[in-house]
């Protein structure tokens, strides 16, 4: 399942009398390598916790780790999230989270660059996840002036884009006697359009630690299978994230007392007796033996260990 991250930013300067002096409209920004590393864990809990502004004008580069010339930083307010699914014909599901960052007390400053930060609140401590230059209506980098008594609102929208199509592969399941049985696996998104999706306030370490097993098939991506057996007592291990890899491996293990049915589908999730929160990804997977499409039969003599590799990147298509 493919996942991409993209961002847009808008700058609004309001005069002391309440009239709008400048409104750039939304402009695309760059997700930095640091921003993609955020999803590996250990870089705070919110991709867009704060916004930093500066006066630098170098061309944004994915390897940058800070603004050219830091001026100030503010935390976000007025968070608005959208999980609605619209069939646009391209097979993509787009979610977004928008925050406003209000800067006051900026006395006669010129601003030309901006970025989001997941941690830190000072020039020496912030962890930058995005960067953009302010541009005019023709797309040319420019500078906006904020005079004494004026207010700058930076409105940042981060998008998470998921391919709703199936991903098919073949895996070999060890039979415990030295042999391996090949199974076709189909992975499909689940609950598309619901608020159960995690947007950008989490990372891959929040991947589910529970499994739902069903004898029934996977369903349309706007729903999830009717779970015949839910097991909260699943062991979870997470590989150490390597910066720059933009992928993480999580292994879930169902023990001797868990999932002992003819397993046609598996739905990973987090929390409670029903899948009310999936974490970083929401998906369902179908198992069918290659030779005859039989489901996977598990008994109380078997353990089932499933490694999941999660990967992500920039989305550069239309928003």
Protein Blocks (a to p, Z undefined) as FASTA:
>chain_A
ZZddddddddddddfkopafbdgbjadddddfklmmmmngonajbfklpacddfbfbdcd
fkbcbdfbdcbdcddehiacdfbdcdehnopacdddddddddehiahiadfbdcddfedj
bfklcccfbdcddddfkopacdddddehiacdddddddddddfbdcdddddddehnopac
ddddddddehihiakbccklccfklpcfbdcddfbdcddfkbccddfbdcfbbcdddddd
dehklpacddddddfkgoiacdfbdcddeeijbdfbgbjbdcddddddfklopacdddfk
bccdddddddddddfbdZZ
